[in-house]
Amino acid sequence: MKELKDLGRRLLKYKGRIVIGLFFLLIVDGAQMVVPWIMKFVIDDLSNLPLSHPLFFYASIILGLGLIVLFFRFLWRVLIIGTSRMIERDLRKDFFHRLMSLGAYFYQETDTGDIMARATNDVLAVQQAAGFGVVIGADIIFMGFVSLGMMFHISLTLTLYSLIVAPFIGVCAYYFGRMIHIKFERSQEGFSLLSAKIREFITGVHIIKDYAQEKGAVKDFDHTNDDYFSRMMDMVKYWAGFRPTIFFFASVAFGLVLFFGGRDVMVGEITLGSFVAFFNYLDILIWPLVAIGMVINRVQRGTASLKRLNRILLREPKVKDSGSRKVKEGVIKLENVNFGYNGRLVLKGINAQFRPQKNSAIAGTTGSGKSTLINLLWRYYDTKGIYIDGHPIQEISLENLRKTVGLVPQSTILFSTTIRENISFGDPEVSFDKVVEAAKKAEIYNEIMGFEEGFETQLGERGANLSGGQKQRIAIARALILDPPVLILDDALSSVDSNTEKAIMENISDFLKGRTSIIISHRLSAIKDMDEILVMDDGEIVERGKHKDLIHNGKLYSRLYERQKLEELLE
């Protein structure tokens, strides 16, 4: 019921178009309802020669009605079906806007394939409910009542005979409609699983081929595909059984009318023309009876899909954008910061301060909480104890925070557009000169110019035609171009060689002056010149100081440094 109200609310937004479209639809239906009555007069006239009107007169009326149907059917389709497409557009826009407002929690819990299924199949199902659902609903009311009224006018007895099957049709419509709703929701869930599997295999196709697991992938996909097929067939069985059942009861009604109506014609109770007209009106009445099932099917599918969509559309982001302050100086302070996932504490009592004109670094073991700490600074997640310029981070506008805290994450995401547009992503209006300057600082300029189209080179999906190091350097250029007061490099140099890493650090050394900088790196040579290095282990800061002091104390940092030196010698 809640989803029906929501669908109605979306239809009311375009009530003007729908009202006019329904008016044109009623004109079409009215014209169609006149034809059997014309045929009644024609047949009765032919049965009682001479003709009261020439056949050309009757033919002209039917031709005129055909032209009316042609013209107004075009208009109602443009208005009503066009409106359903507008609702589809609005729904998809609302859905995407909501996706953009939801944070890391949502994307951790929801599979991409499931999101894609909702954005395609479910939105289409709602569109069909809003379009043909409305049309068929109007047809049921108008054509059903008018044809029934005309049948009562011709013969009360025959009408009562033909309505004997009506209760059976109602029971069938209720039962099949309910089952179709249940089965359709299951089939949509299966489609989500199938979409997720396809996305997973396409993005991981290189790994599949590297490990020669094509047969295993095909077997896994076939299992998911067969599951979706069985869910769909489960629904199709009910839908396939519904219409034949309705037509069977319709045939019973036709048989009763043919038997009793034919007898009435022979005894002279009704004319042959009235009998033919009654038969035609009964045929018209069957359409609304069958259409009840179609409306139930469309509306049930639409509401089931809208229910799935609303699980996301009505979902509120856990990280609220409630702040209005802006980052000015970029002084970051952490006071006893604790944070965990699923009941497991990942950060334990973190205390630190990052300020302008102080280059800070974070090092430590894998899984020690380094990246989690950065995610908190970008408010992917929320916790207490983080302050920027003396204010709780929650008081900072999310948009301002993301623009003023420049982050180059571990995993680099590039878009299927030009290199220039990828670098200027954060500020599309930036000048080309600044794009070039950022590329030079990131040590990617020469390689970009090595491409035939330079900065206008079109990248493949997720930057597939670039190496890992090239992707990282473009991501660094993307962050530099915003000129943020805070810059965070989260292991952003892991895919470049040590010489390129050294050149990049030299290039951005002047850039880092006067702003807060935090560099996370597993390669300790990249952070040896930092003003302060925080060493993390198991969610805690276990050491802090300068590189030269830390390598001599024999603790964790010293051990990591010695291990890396040994690895470099072995290489």
Residue pairs with C-beta under 8 A, 6 or more apart in sequence:
3 302
3 303
3 304
3 306
3 307
3 310
4 299
4 303
6 306
6 310
7 126
7 129
7 130
7 299
7 302
7 303
7 306
10 87
10 90
10 91
10 130
11 18
11 83
11 87
11 130
11 134
13 87
13 90
14 83
14 86
14 87
17 79
17 80
17 82
17 83
18 79
18 80
18 83
18 134
20 79
21 75
21 76
21 78
21 79
21 80
21 83
22 76
22 80
22 134
22 138
24 72
24 73
24 75
24 76
24 79
25 72
25 76
25 80
25 135
25 138
25 139
25 142
26 138
26 142
27 68
27 72
28 68
28 69
28 72
28 73
28 76
29 138
29 139
29 142
29 143
29 146
30 142
30 146
31 65
31 68
31 69
31 72
32 65
32 69
32 143
32 284
33 143
33 146
33 147
33 150
33 284
34 65
35 62
35 65
35 280
36 150
36 276
36 277
36 280
36 281
36 284
37 150
37 277
38 58
38 61
38 62
38 65
39 273
39 276
39 277
39 280
40 271
40 273
40 274
40 276
40 277
41 58
41 273
42 55
42 58
42 273
43 271
43 272
43 273
43 276
44 271
44 272
44 273
44 274
45 51
45 52
45 53
45 273
47 271
47 272
47 273
76 135
80 131
80 134
80 135
81 131
81 132
81 135
83 130
83 131
84 127
84 128
84 130
84 131
84 132
84 134
85 127
85 131
87 126
87 127
87 130
88 123
88 124
88 126
88 127
88 130
91 123
91 126
91 127
91 309
92 119
92 123
94 313
95 118
95 119
95 123
95 309
95 312
95 313
96 119
98 312
98 313
98 315
99 115
99 312
101 317
101 321
102 312
102 315
102 317
103 317
103 318
103 319
103 379
103 380
103 381
104 319
104 375
104 380
104 381
105 317
105 318
105 319
105 381
106 315
106 317
106 318
110 312
111 192
111 196
112 196
112 199
113 192
113 193
113 194
113 195
113 196
113 197
113 198
113 199
113 200
114 192
114 193
114 195
114 196
115 312
116 195
116 199
117 188
117 191
117 192
117 194
117 195
118 192
118 305
118 308
118 309
118 312
121 188
121 191
121 305
122 188
122 305
122 306
122 308
122 309
123 305
123 309
125 184
125 188
125 301
125 302
125 304
125 305
126 302
126 305
126 306
126 309
128 298
128 301
128 302
129 298
129 299
129 301
129 302
129 303
129 305
129 306
130 302
132 294
132 298
133 295
133 298
133 299
133 302
136 291
136 294
136 295
136 298
137 295
139 287
139 288
139 291
140 288
140 291
140 292
140 295
143 284
143 285
143 287
143 288
144 285
144 288
144 289
147 281
147 282
147 284
147 285
147 288
148 159
148 285
150 277
150 281
151 158
151 159
151 162
151 278
151 281
151 282
151 285
152 159
154 270
154 274
154 277
154 278
154 281
155 261
155 264
155 269
155 270
155 274
155 278
157 260
157 264
158 257
158 260
158 261
158 264
158 270
158 278
161 253
161 256
161 257
161 260
162 253
162 256
162 257
162 282
162 285
163 253
164 252
164 253
164 256
165 249
165 250
165 252
165 253
166 289
168 249
169 246
169 249
169 289
169 292
172 242
172 245
172 246
172 249
172 293
173 242
173 246
173 292
173 293
173 296
176 238
176 239
176 241
176 242
176 245
176 293
176 296
177 293
177 296
177 297
177 300
178 300
179 238
180 235
180 238
180 239
180 242
180 296
180 297
180 300
180 301
181 300
181 301
181 303
181 304
183 231
183 234
183 235
183 238
184 235
184 300
184 301
184 304
185 304
185 307
185 308
186 231
186 234
186 235
187 228
187 231
187 232
187 234
187 235
188 304
188 305
188 308
189 231
190 227
190 228
190 231
190 232
191 228
193 224
193 227
193 228
194 224
194 225
194 227
194 228
197 220
197 221
197 224
198 221
201 208
201 217
201 221
208 214
208 216
208 217
239 297
242 293
242 297
243 290
243 293
246 289
246 290
246 293
247 290
250 286
250 289
250 290
253 282
253 286
254 279
254 282
257 278
257 279
257 282
258 279
261 270
261 275
261 278
261 279
262 275
264 270
264 275
265 271
265 272
265 275
270 278
318 381
318 382
319 379
319 380
319 381
319 382
319 398
320 394
321 397
321 398
321 399
322 394
323 394
323 395
323 396
323 397
323 398
323 401
324 395
324 397
325 389
325 391
325 395
325 396
325 397
325 400
326 396
326 397
326 400
326 404
327 388
327 389
327 396
327 400
327 401
327 404
327 405
327 485
327 486
328 389
328 485
329 355
329 356
329 389
329 485
330 355
330 356
330 388
330 389
330 404
330 405
330 485
330 486
330 515
330 516
331 353
331 354
331 355
331 356
331 388
331 389
331 390
331 516
332 353
332 354
332 355
332 377
332 386
332 387
332 388
332 486
332 516
333 352
333 353
333 354
333 386
333 387
333 388
333 390
334 350
334 351
334 352
334 353
334 373
334 385
334 386
334 387
335 351
335 385
335 386
335 387
336 349
336 350
336 351
336 385
337 347
337 349
337 350
337 351
337 373
337 376
337 383
337 384
337 385
337 386
338 345
338 347
338 348
338 349
338 350
338 383
338 385
339 345
339 346
339 347
339 372
339 376
339 381
339 383
340 346
340 347
345 539
346 369
346 372
346 539
347 369
347 372
347 373
347 376
347 383
347 539
348 538
348 539
348 540
349 540
350 369
350 373
350 385
350 540
350 541
351 541
352 360
352 534
352 541
352 544
354 360
354 486
354 516
354 517
354 518
355 516
356 485
356 514
356 515
356 516
357 513
357 514
358 516
358 517
358 531
358 532
359 512
359 517
359 519
359 529
359 530
359 531
359 532
360 516
360 517
360 518
360 519
360 530
360 531
360 532
360 533
360 534
361 518
361 519
361 520
361 521
361 527
361 530
361 532
361 533
361 534
362 370
362 373
362 518
362 519
362 520
362 533
362 534
362 535
362 536
363 370
363 520
363 521
363 522
363 524
363 527
363 533
363 534
363 535
363 536
363 557
363 560
364 370
364 535
364 536
364 537
364 542
364 556
365 536
365 537
365 538
365 556
365 560
366 522
368 536
368 537
368 538
368 539
369 536
369 538
369 539
369 540
370 490
370 491
370 520
370 536
371 409
371 410
371 490
371 491
371 520
372 381
373 536
374 407
374 409
374 488
374 490
374 518
374 520
375 381
376 382
376 383
376 386
377 386
377 393
377 405
377 488
377 518
378 401
378 402
378 405
378 407
378 488
379 393
379 394
379 398
379 401
382 394
384 392
386 392
386 393
387 393
388 396
388 401
393 401
403 426
403 482
403 484
404 484
404 485
404 486
405 484
405 486
405 488
406 479
406 480
406 482
406 484
406 486
406 487
406 488
407 479
407 488
407 490
408 472
408 475
408 476
408 478
408 479
408 488
408 489
408 490
408 492
409 475
409 490
409 492
410 490
410 491
410 492
410 494
412 463
412 468
412 471
412 472
412 474
412 475
412 492
413 462
413 475
414 422
414 459
414 462
414 463
414 466
414 471
414 474
414 475
415 421
415 422
415 425
415 459
416 458
416 459
416 460
416 461
416 462
417 458
417 459
418 455
418 456
418 457
418 458
418 459
419 448
419 451
419 454
419 455
419 456
419 457
419 459
419 474
420 432
420 435
420 455
420 456
421 428
422 459
422 463
422 474
422 478
423 435
423 438
423 439
423 455
423 474
423 477
423 478
423 481
424 430
424 435
424 478
424 481
425 478
426 478
426 479
426 481
426 482
427 481
427 482
430 481
432 455
434 481
435 455
435 477
435 481
436 445
436 455
438 477
438 478
438 480
438 481
439 445
439 448
439 455
439 474
439 477
440 507
441 476
441 477
441 480
441 504
441 507
441 508
441 511
442 473
442 474
442 476
442 477
442 480
442 504
442 507
443 473
443 496
443 500
443 503
443 504
443 507
444 470
444 473
444 474
444 476
444 477
447 470
448 454
448 455
448 457
451 457
459 465
459 466
463 470
463 471
463 474
466 474
467 495
468 495
469 495
469 496
469 497
469 500
471 495
472 492
472 493
472 494
472 495
472 496
473 496
473 500
473 504
475 492
476 489
476 492
476 504
476 508
479 487
480 487
480 508
480 511
484 515
485 515
485 516
486 515
486 516
486 517
486 518
487 511
487 512
487 515
487 516
487 517
487 518
488 517
488 518
488 519
488 520
489 517
489 518
489 519
489 520
489 521
490 520
491 520
491 521
491 522
493 500
493 501
493 504
493 521
493 523
493 526
494 521
494 522
494 523
496 504
498 523
498 525
501 523
501 525
501 526
502 525
505 526
505 529
519 526
519 527
519 530
521 527
523 564
524 547
524 557
524 560
524 561
524 564
525 564
527 533
527 547
528 547
529 547
530 546
530 547
531 546
532 544
532 545
532 546
533 543
533 544
533 545
533 546
533 547
533 550
533 557
534 541
534 543
534 544
535 541
535 542
535 543
535 544
535 550
535 555
535 556
535 557
536 542
537 556
542 555
542 556
543 550
543 553
543 555
543 556
543 557
550 557
550 558
550 561
551 557
551 558
551 561
552 558
